[in-house]
Amino acid sequence: MSPFSDPSVLDSLGILLMAVGGAGLVALFVSQPLRPFMKRSVAVLCPVMAVAGVLLTVRAATLRDSDRDLTPAQQADLAKAMSQFPNVKFEVYTANADNETQALASKVVEAVKAGTGNAPAIGTAPPPSSSAPWPFKGVVLVMRNKDADLGRAVATKIGRVLMAARVAVITDDETSLDARTVRIIVAEKP
């Protein structure tokens, strides 16, 4: 995966190019003793850098606004990762009712079915408290103890597959869960 497909890298590079290009243009007008060739070079190079910076920030915004999705190959990788946990009961919940969250959750459900041979429990995750919205964004892997052997193994195998598919993943503890249950909560895009 290219670092240029990461919106934060594109934003940073875009801001840098805009700053250097803008500073060069200011320097061009302030500095009179430049040779004609250097003056023309700076006059061409700096606007190009500034425009490239703007285009990179636009591309970063486009990447951030795109829907999360799993390709068939990524779904197969997720199913393969889930198949490594034959004694685990999976649950797939959504924390939002928007179409993008529902579509991603349905692909996760299909991966669970393909990987384990069993349909997971599905539903809507209640917010942690009635007065606060769901605090997490991305996909949350919830286990009884994320620091136990099962928690680390799930985070390593399943979490990495989701991260490779450019789906943000975090883990959380829920002491009321059975020790062999993994709840996957698909929340809004980060």
C-alpha positions in Angstrom: 0.0 0.0 0.0 1.4 3.4 -1.0 1.8 6.1 1.6 0.3 8.4 -1.0 -3.1 6.7 -0.4 -3.2 7.9 3.2 -5.1 11.2 3.5 -3.0 12.5 6.4 0.2 12.1 4.3 -1.4 13.8 1.3 -2.6 16.7 3.6 0.8 17.2 5.1 2.5 17.1 1.7 -0.1 19.4 0.3 0.3 22.0 3.1 4.1 21.8 2.7 4.0 22.4 -1.1 1.5 25.3 -0.6 3.8 26.9 2.0 7.0 26.4 0.0 5.4 27.6 -3.2 3.8 30.6 -1.5 7.1 31.5 0.2 8.9 31.3 -3.1 6.4 33.6 -4.8 6.9 36.1 -2.0 10.7 35.8 -2.2 10.4 36.4 -6.0 8.8 39.7 -5.5 10.9 40.8 -2.6 14.3 39.8 -4.1 15.2 42.0 -7.1 18.9 41.0 -7.6 18.0 37.5 -9.0 19.4 36.7 -12.4 16.7 36.6 -15.1 17.0 32.8 -15.5 16.6 32.2 -11.8 13.7 34.7 -11.7 11.9 32.8 -14.4 12.6 29.4 -12.8 11.2 30.6 -9.5 8.2 32.2 -11.2 7.3 28.8 -12.8 8.3 26.4 -10.1 6.6 28.1 -7.1 3.1 28.4 -8.6 3.3 24.8 -9.7 4.2 23.7 -6.2 1.4 25.8 -4.7 -1.2 24.3 -7.2 0.2 20.8 -6.5 -0.3 21.4 -2.8 -3.9 22.4 -3.4 -4.6 19.3 -5.6 -3.1 17.0 -2.9 -5.3 18.4 -0.2 -8.3 18.0 -2.5 -7.3 14.4 -3.1 -7.0 13.8 0.7 -10.5 15.2 1.2 -11.8 12.9 -1.5 -10.2 9.8 0.1 -11.6 10.8 3.5 -15.1 11.1 2.1 -15.1 7.8 0.2 -17.1 4.9 1.7 -15.4 2.1 3.5 -15.7 -1.1 1.6 -14.3 -4.6 1.5 -13.4 -6.0 -1.9 -14.1 -9.7 -2.5 -10.4 -10.4 -1.9 -10.5 -8.5 1.3 -13.6 -10.2 2.4 -12.0 -13.6 1.7 -8.9 -12.5 3.8 -11.3 -11.5 6.6 -13.1 -14.9 6.4 -9.8 -16.7 6.5 -8.7 -14.8 9.6 -12.0 -15.5 11.3 -11.7 -19.2 10.4 -8.7 -19.3 12.7 -11.1 -19.0 15.7 -13.4 -22.0 15.4 -14.5 -21.9 19.0 -15.3 -18.1 19.1 -18.9 -16.8 18.9 -19.0 -13.6 16.7 -21.5 -10.9 17.0 -21.8 -8.0 14.5 -23.5 -4.8 15.6 -23.8 -1.4 14.0 -23.6 1.9 15.9 -25.1 4.0 13.1 -28.1 3.6 10.8 -26.4 5.2 7.7 -26.1 3.3 4.5 -22.3 3.2 4.5 -22.1 1.6 8.0 -24.9 -0.9 7.2 -23.1 -1.9 3.9 -19.8 -2.5 5.7 -21.5 -4.4 8.5 -23.2 -6.7 6.0 -19.9 -7.5 4.4 -18.4 -8.3 7.8 -21.4 -10.6 8.5 -20.8 -12.4 5.2 -17.1 -12.8 6.1 -18.1 -14.3 9.5 -20.4 -16.8 7.8 -17.8 -17.7 5.2 -15.0 -18.1 7.8 -16.9 -19.9 10.6 -19.8 -21.5 8.9 -22.2 -19.9 11.3 -24.2 -16.7 11.1 -23.2 -14.2 13.7 -25.7 -12.5 16.0 -26.5 -9.1 14.5 -28.1 -6.0 15.9 -27.7 -2.4 16.8 -25.2 -1.5 19.5 -26.7 0.7 22.2 -24.6 3.7 23.1 -22.6 3.3 26.3 -24.9 5.7 28.1 -28.3 7.1 27.1 -27.0 10.7 27.2 -23.9 10.2 25.1 -23.5 9.2 21.4 -21.4 6.2 20.5 -17.8 7.3 21.5 -15.9 5.2 19.0 -15.4 5.6 15.3 -14.4 2.9 12.8 -14.7 -0.8 13.6 -14.4 -1.8 17.3 -13.4 -5.4 18.2 -14.9 -5.9 21.7 -13.9 -8.8 23.9 -14.1 -9.7 27.5 -10.4 -8.8 28.0 -8.5 -7.4 25.0 -5.2 -8.1 26.8 -5.9 -11.8 27.2 -4.5 -14.3 24.7 -7.8 -14.4 22.7 -8.0 -10.6 22.6 -4.4 -10.2 21.3 -4.9 -12.9 18.8 -8.1 -11.4 17.4 -6.6 -7.9 17.3 -3.6 -9.3 15.5 -5.3 -11.5 12.9 -8.7 -9.9 12.3 -7.7 -6.4 13.2 -4.8 -6.4 10.8 -6.9 -7.7 7.9 -9.4 -4.9 8.5 -6.6 -2.3 8.8 -5.1 -3.6 5.5 -8.5 -3.0 3.9 -8.2 0.7 5.2 -10.9 0.2 7.8 -9.9 1.9 11.1 -10.0 -0.7 14.0 -9.7 -0.4 17.7 -10.2 -2.9 20.5 -12.2 -2.5 23.7 -13.1 -4.5 26.8 -16.6 -5.5 27.9 -16.5 -7.6 31.1 -20.1 -8.8 30.6 -19.2 -10.8 27.5 -18.4 -14.5 27.5 -14.7 -15.2 27.4 -15.2 -16.8 23.9 -17.3 -14.1 22.3 -16.1 -11.3 20.0 -18.4 -8.5 19.3 -17.6 -6.5 16.1 -19.2 -3.0 16.2 -19.2 -1.1 13.0 -19.5 2.6 13.9 -19.3 5.7 11.7 -16.3 6.6 9.6 -13.4 8.2 11.4 
